[in-house]
Amino acid sequence: MQEKPKENSIFATQPVGILIVKFALPCVTALAVNAIGSKVEFTQPC
């Protein structure tokens, strides 16, 4: 007996374009913050 695929999954119900925006924007934001943070030197004054 085979199980039916779950139709309530976000990957099964949302269009691909919306999924790309939903998952790519936080990733790009994190990469940008990391890149800016690596350019700024975080040292404490003596």
N, C-alpha and C positions, 0 to 999 in steps of 0.2 A: 504494500500500500504506500503510495507516494503522498507526501504532504504538499498542500498548495502553498505557493509562495506568499509571504505576508505582504498584503497590499497597503498596510498602514505605515510602511517604511518611508522615510523622507526620500530615499533614492528611487523608490518605485512610483512616487506620486508627483514629485516636482519636476519641472522642465530642467534641462541641462544648464541653460543659461543662468537660471536662478541659483542652482547649486554651485556653479563656478563663482558667482559673485559672493554667495554666502560663505564659501570656504576659502576663497582666494584673498578677499579683502583683509581679514584678520591676519593671514599669513604675510601679506605684503606689508601691513602695518608693523608687525613684529620685526620683520627684516629691516625696515627703515629705521625703527627705533634702535635696533641693535647696531646698525651702521653709524648712526649719529652718535650713539654712546661710545663707540670705539674710537671716534675721532676726537672726542672731548676727553681730556685727561682729568681723571678724578683723583686729585691728591688733596690732602688736608694741609692747610697752612701750619707752619711751625710756630 
